[in-house]
């Protein structure tokens, strides 16, 4: 009904995704500048303002594939007992042209925050990376929104941070060797921070912040002897050990 040339589709998706973020008049202006006809712009904005699937069906007709897909989705949600968690909103566009079917966004029940996550159906996305077209559906989370919501609900856990070892090269030329030491410790199951381009004073403060157990110093004289220097931060004990005996 409101056909958009394929060359404009991606740009139009980005523009209509701004509905609710800027005024309808501003959206209409951007669509016209993009090359969409005035008649099509008016129709698009009207359709995307609908919040009832029945009203959308009345405008587009019941023989439209998108209407059939949406009706099936809501029917399945009803049978699975999820219908109270979803509502229809024609303005959800996601602003990405690779979607090929239903798109969705999830919000907190009070509607105070931005979308917690969003996604949809994309059957042709993988072919853009050289694979065959494969039906797919997925979504992405906004970690900042989740943290904000958990804080508001008093549900954000205090996980703390425990680092077993901090590996630090005392010379810039030893950064590669320090990376080798860090990799060796990680293979042995240690949690390791590899710190470079910092002063030793900063490294000690960082070790305290992350509650590290040991500081592994990679120095030139020790490395030439196949050794590294180890400092146990809780006791201030300091010793040298062979690299292959570092546990």
C-alpha positions as CSV (number, residue, x, y, z in Angstrom):
1,X,0.0,0.0,0.0
2,X,2.8,2.4,0.9
3,X,5.6,0.9,-1.2
4,X,9.1,2.1,-0.4
5,X,11.8,1.7,-3.1
6,X,14.3,-0.9,-2.1
7,X,17.1,1.6,-2.4
8,X,15.4,3.7,0.4
9,X,14.3,0.9,2.7
10,X,17.3,0.9,5.0
11,X,17.2,4.7,5.4
12,X,13.5,4.7,6.0
13,X,13.9,2.1,8.7
14,X,16.4,4.3,10.5
15,X,14.1,7.3,10.2
16,X,10.8,5.7,11.4
17,X,12.7,4.2,14.3
18,X,12.8,7.7,15.7
19,X,9.0,7.8,16.2
20,X,8.4,8.6,19.9
21,X,11.9,10.0,20.2
22,X,11.3,13.1,18.0
23,X,8.0,14.6,16.9
24,X,5.9,13.1,14.0
25,X,6.4,16.3,12.1
26,X,10.2,15.9,12.3
27,X,9.9,12.2,11.2
28,X,7.7,13.2,8.2
29,X,10.2,15.9,7.2
30,X,13.1,13.5,7.3
31,X,11.2,11.0,5.2
32,X,10.4,13.6,2.5
33,X,14.0,14.7,2.4
34,X,15.0,11.0,2.0
35,X,12.8,10.9,-1.1
36,X,9.5,9.3,0.1
37,X,6.4,10.8,-1.4
38,X,4.1,13.0,0.8
39,X,1.2,10.6,0.4
40,X,3.4,7.6,1.4
41,X,4.8,9.6,4.4
42,X,1.3,10.3,5.7
43,X,0.2,6.7,5.3
44,X,3.3,5.3,7.0
45,X,3.1,7.6,10.0
46,X,-0.6,6.8,10.4
47,X,-0.1,3.0,10.2
48,X,2.9,3.1,12.6
49,X,0.8,4.9,15.2
50,X,-1.6,2.0,15.5
51,X,-1.6,0.0,18.7
52,X,-4.2,-2.6,17.7
53,X,-3.6,-5.6,15.4
54,X,-7.2,-5.5,14.4
55,X,-6.9,-1.9,13.3
56,X,-3.8,-2.7,11.3
57,X,-5.6,-5.6,9.6
58,X,-8.4,-3.3,8.7
59,X,-6.0,-1.0,7.0
60,X,-3.7,-3.5,5.2
61,X,-6.2,-6.4,4.8
62,X,-6.3,-9.9,6.1
63,X,-4.4,-11.5,3.2
64,X,-1.1,-9.7,4.0
65,X,1.6,-12.2,5.2
66,X,2.7,-9.9,8.0
67,X,-0.8,-9.8,9.5
68,X,-1.0,-13.6,9.4
69,X,2.4,-13.9,11.1
70,X,1.4,-11.5,13.8
71,X,-1.9,-13.2,14.5
72,X,-0.2,-16.6,14.7
73,X,2.4,-15.1,17.2
74,X,-0.3,-13.7,19.5
75,X,-2.3,-17.0,19.2
76,X,0.8,-19.0,20.2
77,X,1.5,-16.6,23.1
78,X,-2.1,-17.1,24.3
79,X,-1.7,-20.9,24.3
80,X,1.7,-20.8,26.0
81,X,0.4,-18.4,28.7
82,X,2.6,-15.4,27.7
83,X,0.0,-13.2,26.2
84,X,-0.2,-10.9,29.2
85,X,3.5,-10.0,28.6
86,X,3.2,-8.8,25.1
87,X,1.4,-5.9,23.3
88,X,1.2,-4.9,19.7
89,X,3.0,-1.7,18.6
90,X,3.3,-1.0,14.9
91,X,5.9,1.7,15.6
92,X,8.6,-0.9,16.6
93,X,10.9,-0.9,13.7
94,X,14.4,-1.4,15.2
95,X,16.0,0.8,12.6
96,X,17.9,-2.1,11.0
97,X,17.1,-3.2,7.4
98,X,18.3,-6.8,7.8
99,X,15.1,-7.9,9.7
100,X,12.7,-9.9,7.5
101,X,9.8,-10.6,9.9
102,X,8.5,-9.7,13.3
103,X,10.6,-7.4,15.5
104,X,10.3,-6.8,19.2
105,X,11.5,-4.8,22.2
106,X,11.3,-5.6,25.9
107,X,10.7,-3.0,28.6
108,X,10.4,-3.0,32.4
109,X,6.8,-3.3,33.5
110,X,6.6,0.3,34.7
111,X,7.9,1.6,31.3
112,X,10.4,4.0,33.0
113,X,13.5,2.9,31.1
114,X,14.7,2.5,27.6
115,X,14.3,-0.9,25.9
116,X,16.1,-3.7,27.9
117,X,16.5,-5.8,24.8
118,X,15.4,-5.9,21.2
119,X,15.5,-8.2,18.2
120,X,13.6,-10.0,15.6
121,X,13.5,-12.4,12.7
122,X,16.3,-12.2,10.1
123,X,16.3,-14.9,7.5
124,X,18.9,-13.4,5.1
125,X,21.4,-12.0,7.5
126,X,23.9,-14.8,7.3
127,X,24.1,-14.7,3.5
128,X,25.6,-11.2,3.8
129,X,28.6,-12.9,5.5
130,X,29.0,-15.5,2.7
131,X,26.8,-18.2,4.2
132,X,23.6,-19.6,2.9
133,X,20.3,-18.0,3.9
134,X,19.2,-19.6,7.2
135,X,16.0,-18.7,9.1
136,X,17.1,-17.1,12.4
137,X,15.8,-15.0,15.3
138,X,17.8,-13.3,17.9
139,X,18.1,-10.2,20.2
140,X,20.6,-8.0,21.9
141,X,20.6,-6.7,25.5
142,X,21.5,-3.2,26.7
143,X,23.7,-3.9,29.7
144,X,23.5,-0.4,31.0
145,X,19.7,-0.6,31.1
146,X,19.7,-3.9,32.9
147,X,22.2,-2.6,35.5
148,X,20.0,0.5,36.0
149,X,16.9,-1.7,36.5
150,X,18.6,-4.1,38.9
151,X,19.8,-1.1,41.0
152,X,16.3,0.4,41.1
153,X,14.8,-3.0,42.2
154,X,17.6,-3.6,44.7
155,X,18.6,-6.8,42.9
156,X,22.1,-5.9,41.7
157,X,24.4,-8.4,43.4
158,X,27.7,-7.4,44.9
159,X,29.9,-9.8,43.1
160,X,33.1,-8.2,44.1
161,X,36.2,-9.0,42.0
162,X,38.8,-11.6,42.8
163,X,41.9,-11.7,40.6
164,X,44.5,-14.4,41.3
165,X,47.5,-12.8,39.6
166,X,48.5,-9.5,38.1
167,X,51.3,-9.8,35.6
168,X,53.4,-6.7,34.9
169,X,56.4,-6.2,32.7
170,X,59.0,-3.9,34.2
171,X,60.3,-3.0,30.7
172,X,58.3,-2.2,27.6
173,X,60.4,-4.7,25.6
174,X,59.2,-7.5,27.9
175,X,55.5,-7.0,27.1
176,X,55.5,-10.1,24.9
177,X,57.1,-12.2,27.6
178,X,54.6,-10.9,30.1
179,X,51.8,-12.0,27.8
180,X,53.3,-15.5,27.7
181,X,53.4,-15.7,31.5
182,X,49.8,-14.5,31.7
183,X,48.7,-17.1,29.1
184,X,50.5,-19.8,31.0
185,X,48.7,-18.9,34.3
186,X,45.3,-18.8,32.6
187,X,45.8,-22.2,31.1
188,X,46.4,-23.4,34.7
189,X,43.0,-21.9,35.7
190,X,44.2,-18.6,37.2
191,X,42.3,-15.4,36.9
192,X,44.9,-13.0,35.5
193,X,45.1,-9.3,34.8
194,X,47.9,-8.4,32.3
195,X,48.9,-4.7,33.0
196,X,51.1,-2.8,30.6
197,X,52.0,0.9,30.1
198,X,51.5,1.8,33.8
199,X,53.8,2.9,36.6
200,X,54.5,0.3,39.3
201,X,52.8,2.5,41.9
202,X,49.6,2.4,39.9
203,X,49.9,-1.4,39.5
204,X,50.0,-1.9,43.3
205,X,46.9,0.3,43.8
206,X,45.1,-1.6,41.0
207,X,46.0,-4.9,42.7
208,X,44.4,-3.6,45.9
209,X,41.3,-2.5,44.1
210,X,40.8,-5.9,42.5
211,X,41.8,-7.9,45.6
212,X,44.6,-9.7,43.7
213,X,46.5,-12.4,45.4
214,X,49.8,-12.1,43.7
215,X,51.8,-9.7,41.6
216,X,54.0,-11.4,39.0
217,X,56.8,-9.0,37.9
218,X,58.6,-9.8,34.6
219,X,62.0,-8.1,34.8
220,X,64.9,-8.3,32.4
221,X,67.5,-9.8,34.7
222,X,65.1,-12.4,36.1
223,X,63.9,-13.3,32.6
224,X,67.4,-13.9,31.3
225,X,67.7,-16.5,34.1
226,X,64.3,-18.1,33.2
227,X,62.8,-16.6,36.3
228,X,60.0,-14.1,37.4
229,X,59.6,-12.3,40.6
230,X,56.5,-13.1,42.7
231,X,55.0,-10.9,45.4
232,X,52.3,-12.3,47.7
233,X,50.2,-9.2,48.4
234,X,48.6,-10.4,51.6
235,X,51.9,-11.2,53.4
236,X,54.3,-9.0,51.3
237,X,56.4,-12.1,50.8
238,X,58.6,-11.8,47.8
239,X,60.5,-14.5,45.9
240,X,61.7,-15.7,42.5
241,X,60.6,-18.8,40.8
242,X,61.2,-20.5,37.5
243,X,58.7,-19.7,34.8
244,X,57.7,-23.3,34.2
245,X,57.2,-23.8,38.0
246,X,54.9,-20.9,38.4
247,X,51.6,-22.2,39.8
